[in-house]
Protein backbone atom coordinates (compact mmCIF):
# COMPACT_ATOMS: atom_id res chain seq x y z
CA UNK A 1 0.00 0.00 0.00
CA UNK A 2 2.79 2.47 0.86
CA UNK A 3 4.96 1.99 -2.21
CA UNK A 4 2.19 2.89 -4.69
CA UNK A 5 1.66 6.13 -2.72
CA UNK A 6 5.33 6.96 -3.24
CA UNK A 7 5.62 5.97 -6.90
CA UNK A 8 2.35 7.62 -7.94
CA UNK A 9 2.79 10.70 -5.80
CA UNK A 10 1.99 13.93 -7.61
CA UNK A 11 4.30 16.90 -7.21
CA UNK A 12 3.25 19.01 -4.23
CA UNK A 13 2.17 21.88 -6.51
CA UNK A 14 -0.29 19.56 -8.29
CA UNK A 15 -2.30 19.12 -5.08
CA UNK A 16 -4.98 21.35 -3.64
CA UNK A 17 -6.07 18.78 -1.07
CA UNK A 18 -4.66 15.61 0.48
CA UNK A 19 -6.66 12.42 0.97
CA UNK A 20 -6.38 10.69 4.35
CA UNK A 21 -5.57 6.98 4.20
CA UNK A 22 -5.71 4.42 7.01
CA UNK A 23 -2.37 2.69 7.64
CA UNK A 24 -1.97 1.01 11.02
CA UNK A 25 1.39 -0.42 9.94
CA UNK A 26 3.05 2.85 8.90
CA UNK A 27 1.41 5.36 11.20
CA UNK A 28 2.11 5.43 14.97
CA UNK A 29 -0.83 5.29 17.37
CA UNK A 30 -2.53 8.63 17.80
CA UNK A 31 -0.69 10.31 14.95
CA UNK A 32 -1.41 11.54 11.47
CA UNK A 33 1.39 12.34 9.06
CA UNK A 34 1.89 13.81 5.62
CA UNK A 35 3.22 11.15 3.28
CA UNK A 36 3.86 11.90 -0.40
CA UNK A 37 0.64 13.82 -0.88
CA UNK A 38 -1.53 11.75 1.45
CA UNK A 39 -2.33 11.91 5.13
CA UNK A 40 -1.64 8.61 6.87
CA UNK A 41 -3.71 7.89 9.98
CA UNK A 42 -3.85 5.08 12.49
CA UNK A 43 -7.62 4.50 12.17
CA UNK A 44 -10.18 4.25 9.40
CA UNK A 45 -12.58 6.43 11.40
CA UNK A 46 -10.00 9.23 11.68
CA UNK A 47 -9.18 9.00 7.96
CA UNK A 48 -12.88 9.37 7.13
CA UNK A 49 -13.13 12.35 9.50
CA UNK A 50 -10.18 14.11 7.83
CA UNK A 51 -11.61 13.43 4.37
CA UNK A 52 -14.95 15.09 5.16
CA UNK A 53 -13.89 17.85 7.58
CA UNK A 54 -11.39 20.69 7.34
CA UNK A 55 -10.34 21.29 10.93
CA UNK A 56 -7.09 22.18 12.70
CA UNK A 57 -5.75 18.62 12.27
CA UNK A 58 -6.27 18.66 8.50
CA UNK A 59 -4.94 22.22 8.36
CA UNK A 60 -1.74 21.13 10.14
CA UNK A 61 -1.10 18.55 7.40
CA UNK A 62 -2.04 21.03 4.64
CA UNK A 63 0.59 23.41 6.03
CA UNK A 64 3.11 20.60 5.45
CA UNK A 65 1.89 20.41 1.84
CA UNK A 66 2.64 24.13 1.40
CA UNK A 67 6.05 23.62 3.00
CA UNK A 68 6.80 20.82 0.53
CA UNK A 69 5.83 23.17 -2.30
CA UNK A 70 8.37 25.67 -0.97
CA UNK A 71 11.21 23.12 -0.83
CA UNK A 72 11.79 22.79 -4.53
CA UNK A 73 8.28 21.42 -5.05
CA UNK A 74 9.67 18.01 -4.13
CA UNK A 75 8.50 15.52 -1.53
CA UNK A 76 11.99 14.01 -1.41
CA UNK A 77 13.66 17.35 -0.69
CA UNK A 78 11.00 18.15 1.92
CA UNK A 79 11.71 14.86 3.74
CA UNK A 80 15.49 15.31 3.53
CA UNK A 81 15.14 18.77 5.10
CA UNK A 82 12.67 17.43 7.66
CA UNK A 83 15.17 14.73 8.67
CA UNK A 84 18.01 17.28 8.80
CA UNK A 85 16.01 19.61 11.06
CA UNK A 86 14.97 16.72 13.31
CA UNK A 87 18.51 15.43 13.69
CA UNK A 88 19.79 18.96 14.30
CA UNK A 89 17.18 19.52 17.04
CA UNK A 90 18.12 16.39 19.01
CA UNK A 91 20.81 18.42 20.76
CA UNK A 92 18.05 20.35 22.59
CA UNK A 93 16.67 17.23 24.29
CA UNK A 94 17.56 18.56 27.76
CA UNK A 95 15.52 21.71 27.21
CA UNK A 96 12.52 20.45 25.24
CA UNK A 97 10.75 17.11 25.48
CA UNK A 98 10.75 15.43 22.05
CA UNK A 99 12.95 18.22 20.70
CA UNK A 100 13.60 16.24 17.49
CA UNK A 101 9.91 16.78 16.69
CA UNK A 102 8.81 19.99 18.41
CA UNK A 103 11.93 22.01 17.47
CA UNK A 104 11.70 21.06 13.81
CA UNK A 105 10.85 24.34 11.99
CA UNK A 106 8.28 22.56 9.82
CA UNK A 107 6.40 21.35 12.90
CA UNK A 108 6.84 24.64 14.73
CA UNK A 109 5.17 26.55 11.92
CA UNK A 110 2.41 23.96 11.49
CA UNK A 111 1.56 23.86 15.20
CA UNK A 112 1.71 27.64 15.57
CA UNK A 113 -0.81 28.18 12.75
CA UNK A 114 -2.95 25.04 12.68
CA UNK A 115 -5.90 26.85 14.28
CA UNK A 116 -5.88 29.52 11.55
CA UNK A 117 -7.85 27.60 8.91
CA UNK A 118 -6.91 30.15 6.22
CA UNK A 119 -3.17 29.94 6.89
CA UNK A 120 -2.44 27.23 4.31
CA UNK A 121 -4.24 29.27 1.65
CA UNK A 122 -2.27 32.38 2.66
CA UNK A 123 0.92 30.33 2.32
CA UNK A 124 -0.07 29.37 -1.23
CA UNK A 125 -0.61 33.02 -2.16
CA UNK A 126 2.34 34.54 -0.27
CA UNK A 127 4.81 31.66 -0.26
CA UNK A 128 5.66 29.33 2.59
CA UNK A 129 8.44 31.21 4.31
CA UNK A 130 7.59 30.85 8.00
CA UNK A 131 9.62 27.68 8.46
CA UNK A 132 12.68 29.41 6.95
CA UNK A 133 12.47 32.25 9.49
CA UNK A 134 12.11 29.72 12.31
CA UNK A 135 15.07 27.68 11.01
CA UNK A 136 17.26 30.80 11.34
CA UNK A 137 16.31 31.39 14.99
CA UNK A 138 18.76 30.58 17.74
CA UNK A 139 17.94 28.14 20.53
CA UNK A 140 16.45 30.65 22.96
CA UNK A 141 14.31 32.24 20.22
CA UNK A 142 12.97 28.81 19.26
CA UNK A 143 12.18 27.96 22.87
CA UNK A 144 10.41 31.32 23.29
CA UNK A 145 8.44 30.57 20.10
CA UNK A 146 7.38 27.17 21.49
CA UNK A 147 6.25 28.76 24.75
CA UNK A 148 4.41 31.59 23.03
CA UNK A 149 2.44 29.17 20.88
CA UNK A 150 2.02 26.46 23.55
CA UNK A 151 3.85 23.85 21.50
CA UNK A 152 5.23 20.74 23.19
CA UNK A 153 6.37 20.35 26.76
CA UNK A 154 9.26 22.43 28.02
CA UNK A 155 11.71 21.65 30.77
CA UNK A 156 12.90 25.23 31.15
C-alpha positions in Angstrom: 0.0 0.0 0.0 2.8 2.5 0.9 5.0 2.0 -2.2 2.2 2.9 -4.7 1.7 6.1 -2.7 5.3 7.0 -3.2 5.6 6.0 -6.9 2.4 7.6 -7.9 2.8 10.7 -5.8 2.0 13.9 -7.6 4.3 16.9 -7.2 3.3 19.0 -4.2 2.2 21.9 -6.5 -0.3 19.6 -8.3 -2.3 19.1 -5.1 -5.0 21.4 -3.6 -6.1 18.8 -1.1 -4.7 15.6 0.5 -6.7 12.4 1.0 -6.4 10.7 4.3 -5.6 7.0 4.2 -5.7 4.4 7.0 -2.4 2.7 7.6 -2.0 1.0 11.0 1.4 -0.4 9.9 3.0 2.8 8.9 1.4 5.4 11.2 2.1 5.4 15.0 -0.8 5.3 17.4 -2.5 8.6 17.8 -0.7 10.3 14.9 -1.4 11.5 11.5 1.4 12.3 9.1 1.9 13.8 5.6 3.2 11.1 3.3 3.9 11.9 -0.4 0.6 13.8 -0.9 -1.5 11.8 1.4 -2.3 11.9 5.1 -1.6 8.6 6.9 -3.7 7.9 10.0 -3.9 5.1 12.5 -7.6 4.5 12.2 -10.2 4.3 9.4 -12.6 6.4 11.4 -10.0 9.2 11.7 -9.2 9.0 8.0 -12.9 9.4 7.1 -13.1 12.4 9.5 -10.2 14.1 7.8 -11.6 13.4 4.4 -14.9 15.1 5.2 -13.9 17.8 7.6 -11.4 20.7 7.3 -10.3 21.3 10.9 -7.1 22.2 12.7 -5.8 18.6 12.3 -6.3 18.7 8.5 -4.9 22.2 8.4 -1.7 21.1 10.1 -1.1 18.6 7.4 -2.0 21.0 4.6 0.6 23.4 6.0 3.1 20.6 5.5 1.9 20.4 1.8 2.6 24.1 1.4 6.1 23.6 3.0 6.8 20.8 0.5 5.8 23.2 -2.3 8.4 25.7 -1.0 11.2 23.1 -0.8 11.8 22.8 -4.5 8.3 21.4 -5.0 9.7 18.0 -4.1 8.5 15.5 -1.5 12.0 14.0 -1.4 13.7 17.3 -0.7 11.0 18.1 1.9 11.7 14.9 3.7 15.5 15.3 3.5 15.1 18.8 5.1 12.7 17.4 7.7 15.2 14.7 8.7 18.0 17.3 8.8 16.0 19.6 11.1 15.0 16.7 13.3 18.5 15.4 13.7 19.8 19.0 14.3 17.2 19.5 17.0 18.1 16.4 19.0 20.8 18.4 20.8 18.1 20.4 22.6 16.7 17.2 24.3 17.6 18.6 27.8 15.5 21.7 27.2 12.5 20.4 25.2 10.7 17.1 25.5 10.8 15.4 22.1 12.9 18.2 20.7 13.6 16.2 17.5 9.9 16.8 16.7 8.8 20.0 18.4 11.9 22.0 17.5 11.7 21.1 13.8 10.9 24.3 12.0 8.3 22.6 9.8 6.4 21.3 12.9 6.8 24.6 14.7 5.2 26.6 11.9 2.4 24.0 11.5 1.6 23.9 15.2 1.7 27.6 15.6 -0.8 28.2 12.8 -2.9 25.0 12.7 -5.9 26.8 14.3 -5.9 29.5 11.5 -7.8 27.6 8.9 -6.9 30.2 6.2 -3.2 29.9 6.9 -2.4 27.2 4.3 -4.2 29.3 1.6 -2.3 32.4 2.7 0.9 30.3 2.3 -0.1 29.4 -1.2 -0.6 33.0 -2.2 2.3 34.5 -0.3 4.8 31.7 -0.3 5.7 29.3 2.6 8.4 31.2 4.3 7.6 30.8 8.0 9.6 27.7 8.5 12.7 29.4 7.0 12.5 32.3 9.5 12.1 29.7 12.3 15.1 27.7 11.0 17.3 30.8 11.3 16.3 31.4 15.0 18.8 30.6 17.7 17.9 28.1 20.5 16.5 30.7 23.0 14.3 32.2 20.2 13.0 28.8 19.3 12.2 28.0 22.9 10.4 31.3 23.3 8.4 30.6 20.1 7.4 27.2 21.5 6.3 28.8 24.7 4.4 31.6 23.0 2.4 29.2 20.9 2.0 26.5 23.5 3.8 23.8 21.5 5.2 20.7 23.2 6.4 20.3 26.8 9.3 22.4 28.0 11.7 21.6 30.8 12.9 25.2 31.2 
